[in-house]
Every structure is written in structure tokens, then in C-alpha cells.
Amino acid sequence: MGIQAFTKLGNTVVFTAATTAPAAVQAVSTTLGGNQYRIINPGSVTVFLGYGTTATEANTNATVVTTTGAALPLLPGTDEILTFVPNAYFTGITAAGSTSIYITPGDGL
């Protein structure tokens, strides 16, 4: 089996990451698998992505990492395809400034 191009399997969700993390959004897949996500940070600031199986977990994980932490840093201008649990919740926080984050559930690379 070869590597497949990314296929969108749900609606894109968006949130604005800032110095206070907004309420988490859920990226719902239209299939049972759907545990890959295209995540775009078009802005000029690093976003520390909080994610989890619940909104509460995602918000708890959204912390600015200075030494160690559960958040995943998304560098400015990032367009990544990452794997999480199906139908995950996402939010993000920045050390300064704000940017929109776009997340699309799907499958492939």
C-alpha cells in the first residue's frame, strides 16, 4: 500500500490563539478512523496547541511551554499533518500576539 495524499474527512474548524486560550473546538471526522489532522498556523507567532479527548483536557494542555509541558508548539507559517485521537478537541495559546489556527480532520499525508 502506498502513501495517500491527505483527504478531507470533515469540516474545517478555526479558533484564534492568543495569550489566553479560547474554548476548545472539536474537529469531527465523518469516518470511524479520521485521526489525522491538517493544522495550519498562517500567523507570525508560535502557538502552543492543546489537544485532548475532551474540551477540558485540551484547555488544560494549552500552556506556553518554557521547560516541559503537554502542548505541541506550532511554529509561525506551519502547515502540518499530525495524528491524534479521532474527533479530538483543540485550542491554543501564545506567549504574545494572536493568530488564527485552522484544523481539518482527514486521512493521509
Salt bridges, closest charged atoms under 4 A:
ASP79 OD2 - ARG38 NH2 2.55
